[in-house]
Amino acid sequence: MPLLAIAALAAGTFAFRLAGPLLHERVRVPDEAQRLLAVAATVLLTALVVAAAFTRGYGFAGWARPAGVAVAALLVLRKAPFPVVVVAAAGTTALLRLAGVE
């Protein structure tokens, strides 16, 4: 990537980050728009998790990875500590793959 493109992306990112504090008092985002943005962020994150859990390349990833994600989701709902969630999800996936479940 050319150095000019990297500099332009860095400047644009900095400008967006600076615009928030500078325009905080001038711009009023309606409450409905704030609620929709929060919902949109949740939907986008969920879609990324589902896509990563179920696909590898252009095909199905097998059942071991979605099982690990399901274990992680269950532990998150039960408010388990983050390291426990990660180790349990990875362990579930590894054990299923060791057992021959792709």
N, C-alpha and C positions, 0 to 999 in steps of 0.2 A: 504494500500500500504506500503510495507516495507520501512524503513528509507533509506536503500541503494539505492533503486530505485528512491526515491525522490531526494537524493543527486546527483545521476547520471544525472537525468533530469535537475536539477539546474545547474550543471557543464556544461552540453551540451548547455543549453540555454545561459549561460554566455560566453562560447567559441564562439558561433555563433555571439553574439552581439559584442564581442571584435574583431572578425575577420574582420568586416567591416572597422573600422578605421585603423587597422594595415595593411590590404592588399589593401587599397584604391589606393595607388600609384603603386602597383605591378601588379594588375589584371585589364585588360581592357575588359569590357563587350561590345560586338559589339552593335552599335546603333539599329540594327534590333531586337536583343535579348531584349534590354531595352524596345523597343516599344511593343514587344510581351508579356513581363512580365506585363506591364501596362494594356494591354488589358485582359490578363488572370486574373488579380486581379479584374477588373471590371466584367468580366463574372462570376467569383466565387461569388462575393458579390451579384450579381443579382440572381444567382441560389439559394443562401441561403435565400434571401428575398422572392422569389417565393415559395420555399418549406415551409417556415414558414408561409406564408400568406394563402396558400391553403390546408395545411394538419394539421390534429390533430391526433396524434397516427398513425394509418395506413389508415385512411380514409380522406374524404373531410371535411374541417373545416366549411363549410357553406358559405353563401354569406356576412355575416356581416364583418368578418375579411378582406377579399379581398377588400371590399368597403372602409374600413378604410385605408388600404394601398394605394388604388388609390387616396383617398383624400390627403394623405400625399405626394404622388408622385407629384400630381398637385401643391400643395403648395410649395414643394421644387423647382419645375421648375419655379415657380413665385417668388422664392427667399424670401419666408416668413421666419421670425425668427424661430429658432428651437423650442422654447417653444410653439409657435403657431401651428407648424406642429404636435407636439406630442398631444397637447390638442384637436386639430381638428380631428385627426385620432382616438383617443380614444373616443371622443364624438360621432363621426359618428358610430363607432362600437357599442357603448353602446346604442345609440338611436335606431339603427336597431334591436338590440337584445331585447330592451324594447318593440319594435313594433311587436315582434314575429318572426323576420327574424333570422334564425339560421345562 
